[in-house]
């Protein structure tokens, strides 16, 4: 037996929830859309797991962080899906996919067919066993990728109060979990092989400020080495962590955050795989025209840099989900996915955002102190390609985002030392250029007898205002000079 749907989303993470909401806004009919997920709950905002979920007081719990509350939009509870005629097939693993026949086979033996398939399978956490270290099954060794992981970690934290936790990894999961552990009054030691935390993104100077703050909170750092084995008690519970440098750390709790791998196994040999993900075009369409991919599992063209990228962040998942639905349901109205890579994090009182690509020469700006705004720009081949800002306002983050998207030429690196002022100048010059272009095009049309305006009226008014202001300033200057001569 089997069922058939027009649209099937495989995977029930962040991307699936945002795609579902977009489908309803584009007019999907009842019974046309199905979401298949291994998890037993409706799609939720995964970032909540390393933040609000682990708080000691008033922790976040479902249904409070179902999608799409992360974008201040509708909260999609199971009731919402039912009301909109969307089939949720939860707690179900898909054993195989036949792209040619457009069918999926579930672990229960059911065949589900589709006209369009959206792959939103995301990624899985890398396990220690993949690096030759046994012990992931110990009750006090935790990962953090899904809700079940978060529940397990929260339980382990409750029994480890005032104890010792070892965090393996210095990336997103490591930094955010370490902060949560400290807030829960647990002693933390972070272990990672790199020279500083968040090595794929942070410069040594940026990392140093965050590490100093963590140290002030009691966190210890052990860098340049890796975990080799565990020590266990008679109950198979981890009591210690052995490192490659020969040292041993006491451990009541171990949190592992050593990276992820995209879930592509169902499609290997059927779709083109590139950079670890399913290769798609600007419409998020794979090498098979009926299959699309979004979120962590998709390798897509980033127009700004002219190459293929696979990005591991919630913002990319949300935006690619919206775009793919538009591309499927309104193909003639939908252009290429034009995405500016974006990453962010919030730990303790810190809140930073990054846009673009962290490659090339770096120029830091601002006051590198707690509670102050500071950041950095990256320049490659004479153009701004990346921007980082800590402690900015909503408007300031929007400004550096716009400036990075413009990818302006940088003649003098010292100009970047002006920080936010540099970004504001870049954006202002672009706005001025657009106004001048509106003014020029309107003058050309009028001189040729054409009076139809195909530009928004407010832009014409803005252009007129610039001309009037310039005229007034010129008259004031002339008049002042005449008075001085008198």
N, C-alpha and C positions, 0 to 999 in steps of 0.2 A: 504493500500500500504506500501511497505517497500523496504529497500535496504540491500545488503549483502556485507560484506568485509571480507578479510582474517584476517586483524588486525584492532582492534579498540582500541584507547586510550581514556579513559573516564576522562576528566579533561584537562584544557588547560593552566596549569601553567608552571613553569620552567622545570619540569621533562618531560612534553609532548614535548616541543621543542627539548630537547636534545635527546629524544628517536627518534623523527622524523628524525633528522640529521643522527643518527646511522643507522636507517632503510635504508636510501638512500645509505649509504656507504656499507651496507651489501647486496645491490642489490634488494630492494623491487621493485616490478613491479608497473606500473601505474595503479591506481584504486584499489590497494589492501589495502591501509591504509586510515583510517578515524580518525579524531580527533574531539571529541564532547566537547564543552565547554560552560558554562553558560555566560562567558564573551564575549563581542562583538568584541574583538580584538584577533589577533594571539598571541601565547605564547610569554611572555616577561620575562626579568630578574627582579624578584620581589625585590631584595635588592635595586634597584635603587629608589624605592618609598620612602624609609626613608633616602635617601642620596641625590643624584643629583636632584631628582624631586622637592625637597622642597627648593632648593637654591634660593635666591632672585635675583641673576644675572645669566643669561644664564642657566636656569634650564633644566634638561634632559627631553626630550619629545619623544614620539614615532615618527618615527620608530627607533630612535637612540639606544634604549635598548631592541629591540627584541632579543630573544635567537638566536644564542649562543655567543653573544659578551662578555658575562661575563667570558668566557674561551678563549678569543681571537680567536674565531672561526668564521665560517660563520654567517652572520646576516640573519635570516629567516623571511623575510617579507611575506605578503600574496602572493606577486608575486612569491616568491621562492616555496611556497607550490603548487601553480598552475602549475609552470614549472615542478615540480617533480611528478605530478599526485597524490598529496595527498589531500583528501577531507577535508576541514575545515567546520565543522558544528558549527557555532558560535552563541552566544546569545540564546542557546538552553538548557533547563533543561531536565534532564532525570528523569522521574517520577518513573520508576521501572526497575528492572533488573531480568530476569529469568535465573539464572545460569545453570539450568538443560537443558533448551531449547536453551541456548546461544543467547538470545535476549535482547534488550533494548527497552523501550517504551519512546518516547520523549513527552514533554509537548504539542507538536503540534499534537500528535496522530500517529506519524510515528514509525514503527517498524524497528529497525536496528539489523541485525544478524551478528555474528562473528564466526570465528574459534578460534582466540586467543583474549582475552580481557586483556588490561593493565589498571589497576585502578591507576589513578594519580589524584585523587580528592582532595588531599592535606588536608587542615584543615580550619576551620572557626574561626574568632575571637570570644572569649567569650564576651557576652553582659552583661551589668550591671544588666539587668532584671533577669538574672539567679542567681543573688545574692540579689534580692529583692529591687533593686534601679531602679526607673522609670526615664525616661528622655532621653533615647538614641536617640529619634526622634527629639530632639531640634536641630536647625540648627547649633549651635555652639558647639555641642558635636560630636567629631570625633573619628573614629577608623582608623586603617591603615592595610588593608590586601590585597586590590586589587586596580586597577587603578581608579575605581570610588571613592573609599575611599580617594585616594591621591588627586584627583581633588577637592573633597569636602574640604579636609584639607587645600590645597593650597589657595582656595578661602577664607576660614575662616581666614587664616593667614594674607591675604592681608587687611582684614577689622579690624584686631586686632593689627596693628603696634603700638608699644609703650604701648600696653595694658597689661593685665595680663592673663597668661595661666597657667592652672593647669594640670599637667601630672599625671595620675593615673597609677601607675605601675613603678617598677624600673628595668625591664628587658631590653631585646634588643630594643623593640619598644620605651619604655620609655626613655632610654638613648639616642638613636639616634634621636628621635623626639625632645627631649629637646635641643640637640645641634643645630638642624635646627631652632628651635624657637628662640634661642639666636642669631643666625646669622641673623635672620629676625628682630632683635631689639624688641623682645617681652620679657617681664619679666616672668620668669618661676619659678614655685614651683612644686617640685616632691613629690608625696605622695605614700608611700608603707608600707606594714605591717612588712617587714623584718628589720633586724638591719642594713643592708647596701645594696647598689645596686648590681645587678647581683648576688643575693645570691646563685643561683644554681651552679655558677661557680667560682666567685671571692672569695678569702680569705679576711678577714677583712683588712689586710695590703694592698692588691692590690686595694680593693675598696676605701680605704681611700685616696689613691693618686688621683684617678679619681674624687672622690667627692670634694676634695680640689680644684682641677682645675676647676670643674664646679662652685664651690662657688666663685672662683676668677672671673668667667664670670658673676656672679650675680644670679646664680641658688640657690634657697633655698630648703632645704630638710626637709620634715616632715615624720618621720619614726615611725614605731610601731603602726600605726593606719590605718583606711580605710574610704572610702567614705560611707556615710549613706543616703544622700539625696541632692537635688539641691534647690536653690532659683531661681525663675523665675520672669521675668517682665511681663507686660501685653501682650507682643507679644510672650509669651512662649519661650523666650530666656533665657538661663541660665545666672544669674548674680552673683551667689555665690555657693560655695561648702561646705556642712556641713560634718564634720568628726566625727568619733566615739568618739574621745577624747574631744568632745564638742566645738572645735574651728571651725571657719568659714573663708574661703578664698574667696576673690573677684575673679571673673572669667569672662573674655571676651571670653575665649576659653577653652575648656576642651578636652584633648587628652587621650583616654583610651587604655591602653595596658596591659591587665590582663591575657593574656594567650590565648591558642587556643585549639580546640577540633577537632580531625580527622573526616573527613567526611566518616563515615562507614555505615550510616543508610540504604543505599540501599542493603547492603550485610549481615546485621544482620539476623541470622537464616539460612543463606545459606553458609557462609564461617566461618572459625574459627577466632574469634577475641581474641587478647591477648594484654595486656598492652595498650588498647585503639585503637590499629590498627589491620589491617588485617595480620594475621600470615602467613609468607612465609618461604620457605626454602632458601638455599644458591643460588638457581637459581631464587629467587624472585617469586617462584611459590606457589600459595595458596593451601588450602585444596581441591580445584577443579583444576584438571590438566590443564584446559583451561584458567584459570584466574590467572593473575599475579598482583602484587602490588608494587609500588615504591614511593619514596619520603616520605613526612610526614605521609602518611596514612599506611605505611608498618612497621610491626614489624618483624625484620629479625635477624638471628644469627650473632653476632659479634664474629668471630673466636678468636680474640686476648684475649677476656675475657670469652669466653665459655658460653655466655648467650644471651638471646633475648633482643633486644633494639629497641625502636622506636625513631628516631632522627629527630629533627626539625631544619634542616639547609639546605641551598641551595647546599652545597657541596655534601651532601648525596643524594639529589634529582638528581643532575647532574650525579653522578657516578652510582647510582642504575639504572638510565635510560639507560645509555650505556650498563650496564651489562645485563639487562633484554632482550634487543634486541638481544645481542649475544647469550644468553641462549635459546631464541626462535628459531632464525634462524640458529645457529650453535651449537646445543646442545652437540655434541660430542667433540667440541673444547673448550667448556666453562666450567671452573671449578666453585668452590663455590665463592660467593662474599666475598672477603677478604678486609674488610673496616676498616680503622683506623678512629674513630670518630674525626671530625675536626670542629672547630668553629672559627670565626673571626669577627672583627668589626673595623670600622674606624670612629672616632669622633674627631672633631677639628683636631689637629695635631697628634693625637694618632692613632696607628695602632697595634693591637695585634692579636695573633693567639694562639689557644689552640689545643692540640692533646691528645687523649686518654680519661682517666676517672678521674674526680676530686675527688677521694676518697682516704682515708688513711692518713698517716702522710705527712705534707707539709714542704718543705725546700725552703726558698726564696733566691734569689741571685741577684747580680747587684746593681746598684745605683738607688734607688727609687726617681728619680727626673724627672721633665719634660725635655724631650729631651734626656734622657739617656735610655740605654737598661737595662731592668730588667725582672725578671720572677720568676717562681717557678716550683718545681718538686713535684709530688705526689708519695708516695711509699706505696704499700699494699702487705702484706705477703712477704716482703723482695724483691719485684721487683718494678722497675719503671713502673708506669701505666699512668701517666699524666704529660704533660709539657705545661707551659705557657710562652710566650715571648712577650714583648712589645718592639717596636723600633728596631727590628732585620732587617738584610738584607735578600734578597731572599735566599742566601746560608745558612744563619744561621737558618732560618725557616725550610729549607729542612733538616738541620742537626738534629734539635730537633725532627722533624717528624720521621726520620729514627731511631734515638735512642729510641724513645718511641715505635715504631713498634717492635724493637728487644726485648723489655721488659726485660732488663738486671737485673741480681741480684744485689742488693745493700747491701753490707756488712757494710759499714760505712756511715751513713747519712751525716757526715761532708764533704764527698767527693762531694756531690751534691752542696755544697756551691761554688764550682769552676765554677758553671754556665755553660756557653757554652763550656768551656774547657772540662767539664765532658762529655757532649754529643758528642763532637768531638772525645774524647778518645774512647768512646763506639763504634762509627761508624768506627774509624780507626782500632780497634782491630778486628772488624767483617770482614773488608776488608782483613786484614792480615791473618785471619783464612781461608778465602776463597782462598787466594793465596796459602797458605801452603797446603790446601786440593788439589788444582789443581796440585801442584808440586808433592805431594805424589802419587796421582793417576796416573800421567804420568810416574813416576819412576817405579811403579808397573807394568804398561802396558809394558814399555820398557824392564824390566827385564824378562818378560814372553814372549818376542819376539813380542809383539803387538806394532805396530807403528801408528795405526790409532788414530787420535786425535778427541775426541768427545766434547772437550772444545774449546771455542773461542781461536784463535791463540794469541790475544793480552794478554789474561790471562797467557798463557804459557810464553810469553816474559816477562811479569811482574814478574812471579815466577823466571825465569832465572836471571832477573835483581837483585832481592833480594839476590840470591845466590852469584852472582858476587860481589855485593856491600859488602856483609858480608866477602867474601874472601879477598877483597882489604883492608878492615878495619883490619882484623886479621893480614895480612902481615905487614901493617903499624905499628901496635902495637908491633909485634915481632921485626921488624927492629929498632924501636925506642929504645926498651930495650937493643938491642945489642950495639947500638951506645953509650948509657949511660955507659954500661960496659966497652967499649973501652976507 
